[in-house]
Amino acid sequence: MKIRHADTIEATVAGYTGTARQPRALAIRLPDGRIALSQRLSTALATRIAPRLLPQPGRAYTQGGNAYTPASGEVIVEVVAATTRHAVVTVVRLR
């Protein structure tokens, strides 16, 4: 039997994929400093987060090589982050 463990934490948003008006996923800065892409955002959550995203020029990349648009500002989200080797991050709500 395999038991997977995940913790609910608050994290900052480093950027997003998709458009600023309708982000598909968020680049989340985890407490250990890594940046991971979240699972796909629900339409309701994307609509609430979009006005707070301030896009910056250029592209940035996660350690896994996934591209995202960097965003400035102090956007805090509550996420469920797996504590395994692969950072699976699901955004729960905007703080």
C-alpha positions as a LaTeX table, in Angstrom:
\begin{tabular}{lrrr}
\hline
Residue & $x$ (\AA) & $y$ (\AA) & $z$ (\AA) \\
\hline
Met1 & 0.00 & 0.00 & 0.00 \\
Lys2 & 1.37 & 3.37 & $-1.04$ \\
Ile3 & 0.38 & 6.47 & 0.94 \\
Arg4 & 0.99 & 9.84 & $-0.64$ \\
His5 & 1.39 & 12.84 & 1.61 \\
Ala6 & 0.60 & 16.48 & 0.85 \\
Asp7 & 0.68 & 19.60 & 3.01 \\
Thr8 & $-1.38$ & 22.79 & 2.73 \\
Ile9 & 0.94 & 25.81 & 2.70 \\
Glu10 & 0.94 & 29.47 & 1.72 \\
Ala11 & 3.23 & 30.35 & $-1.17$ \\
Thr12 & 4.02 & 33.33 & $-3.37$ \\
Val13 & 3.24 & 33.51 & $-7.06$ \\
Ala14 & 6.33 & 33.96 & $-9.23$ \\
Gly15 & 4.47 & 33.95 & $-12.56$ \\
Tyr16 & 1.89 & 32.22 & $-14.70$ \\
Thr17 & 1.28 & 30.35 & $-17.94$ \\
Gly18 & $-1.39$ & 31.36 & $-20.41$ \\
Thr19 & $-2.48$ & 34.99 & $-20.59$ \\
Ala20 & $-2.62$ & 37.58 & $-17.81$ \\
Arg21 & $-6.40$ & 37.83 & $-18.27$ \\
Gln22 & $-6.90$ & 34.04 & $-18.08$ \\
Pro23 & $-3.92$ & 32.25 & $-16.49$ \\
Arg24 & $-3.86$ & 28.48 & $-17.01$ \\
Ala25 & $-1.40$ & 27.64 & $-14.22$ \\
Leu26 & 0.72 & 29.53 & $-11.71$ \\
Ala27 & 4.46 & 29.37 & $-11.11$ \\
Ile28 & 4.63 & 28.95 & $-7.35$ \\
Arg29 & 7.70 & 29.70 & $-5.21$ \\
Leu30 & 7.81 & 26.90 & $-2.65$ \\
Pro31 & 9.22 & 27.44 & 0.87 \\
Asp32 & 12.46 & 25.65 & $-0.08$ \\
Gly33 & 13.02 & 28.20 & $-2.91$ \\
Arg34 & 12.08 & 25.94 & $-5.83$ \\
Ile35 & 9.59 & 27.20 & $-8.39$ \\
Ala36 & 7.00 & 24.70 & $-9.58$ \\
Leu37 & 4.04 & 25.01 & $-11.93$ \\
Ser38 & 0.65 & 24.38 & $-10.38$ \\
Gln39 & $-2.01$ & 22.11 & $-11.75$ \\
Arg40 & $-4.45$ & 23.81 & $-14.16$ \\
Leu41 & $-6.49$ & 26.55 & $-12.46$ \\
Ser42 & $-10.27$ & 26.41 & $-12.34$ \\
Thr43 & $-12.03$ & 29.18 & $-14.28$ \\
Ala44 & $-13.34$ & 30.76 & $-11.06$ \\
Leu45 & $-9.91$ & 30.82 & $-9.43$ \\
Ala46 & $-8.19$ & 32.12 & $-12.57$ \\
Thr47 & $-10.73$ & 34.96 & $-12.76$ \\
Arg48 & $-10.01$ & 35.98 & $-9.15$ \\
Ile49 & $-6.22$ & 35.81 & $-9.49$ \\
Ala50 & $-5.86$ & 37.49 & $-12.92$ \\
Pro51 & $-6.37$ & 41.13 & $-11.74$ \\
Arg52 & $-3.50$ & 40.75 & $-9.23$ \\
Leu53 & $-0.93$ & 39.50 & $-11.74$ \\
Leu54 & 1.49 & 42.20 & $-12.92$ \\
Pro55 & 3.36 & 40.67 & $-15.89$ \\
Gln56 & 7.05 & 41.37 & $-16.31$ \\
Pro57 & 8.90 & 41.31 & $-19.65$ \\
Gly58 & 10.65 & 38.15 & $-20.78$ \\
Arg59 & 10.28 & 34.48 & $-19.94$ \\
Ala60 & 11.47 & 32.52 & $-16.94$ \\
Tyr61 & 11.90 & 28.77 & $-16.46$ \\
Thr62 & 11.32 & 26.31 & $-13.65$ \\
Gln63 & 14.12 & 23.91 & $-12.75$ \\
Gly64 & 12.26 & 21.35 & $-14.83$ \\
Gly65 & 12.52 & 23.59 & $-17.90$ \\
Asn66 & 8.87 & 24.72 & $-18.04$ \\
Ala67 & 8.49 & 28.29 & $-19.33$ \\
Tyr68 & 6.30 & 30.89 & $-17.63$ \\
Thr69 & 5.73 & 34.63 & $-17.67$ \\
Pro70 & 7.20 & 36.24 & $-14.54$ \\
Ala71 & 4.90 & 38.43 & $-12.44$ \\
Ser72 & 5.69 & 41.02 & $-9.80$ \\
Gly73 & 3.75 & 41.89 & $-6.71$ \\
Glu74 & 3.12 & 39.96 & $-3.55$ \\
Val75 & 0.37 & 37.54 & $-4.56$ \\
Ile76 & $-0.09$ & 34.87 & $-1.90$ \\
Val77 & $-2.03$ & 31.66 & $-2.57$ \\
Glu78 & $-2.85$ & 28.64 & $-0.48$ \\
Val79 & $-1.65$ & 25.46 & $-2.14$ \\
Val80 & $-1.61$ & 21.74 & $-1.52$ \\
Ala81 & 1.96 & 20.66 & $-2.21$ \\
Ala82 & 3.07 & 17.04 & $-2.35$ \\
Thr83 & 6.04 & 16.32 & $-0.14$ \\
Thr84 & 7.49 & 13.82 & $-2.61$ \\
Arg85 & 10.38 & 14.29 & $-5.02$ \\
His86 & 8.06 & 15.64 & $-7.74$ \\
Ala87 & 6.51 & 18.96 & $-6.77$ \\
Val88 & 2.81 & 18.54 & $-7.56$ \\
Val89 & 1.15 & 21.81 & $-6.54$ \\
Thr90 & $-2.59$ & 22.48 & $-6.57$ \\
Val91 & $-3.83$ & 26.03 & $-5.88$ \\
Val92 & $-6.71$ & 26.02 & $-3.40$ \\
Arg93 & $-7.46$ & 29.71 & $-2.92$ \\
Leu94 & $-6.16$ & 33.27 & $-3.13$ \\
Arg95 & $-5.03$ & 34.85 & 0.15 \\
\hline
\end{tabular}
